[in-house]
Amino acid sequence: MTIKTSPIDRHFDQFITTFRFKNVTRYEDFLVYKCPKGYAKSMSDDANVLIEKLNLPLVAIPTTFQWGDSFCVKNNETPDI
């Protein structure tokens, strides 16, 4: 039995494998990384550098929560979160 995966699933798999961080939650169409308080912007910047190096159609966006403790990774062709 073969399990079919979509292109975005393969991109997420590649990103998760390369950007190793233990606190990641995977949803159908985006990932949420929970990071130390105040590090969302810097970690999303690092993630975007990696995304560019891997040539993936993804984007990392820090959340706007006041704690700055998470960022999302999603397809770069979808509207803002």
C-alpha angles and dihedrals in degrees: 000000000000122000112215118217129192123238091254090054090054091048091050090048091052092048095046091049092051101036098055113198125142100218104068127130118198121212128179096270107013145028127230119208116197109207137174115293112280096014102094095100096047094043093048089050089053090047091052091052089053092045089054092048091050091045092229123161091236137108132202116219125185113229119244096232112131093241094060090217105134145038135192130227116204144151109295091225096063127089121265119288 
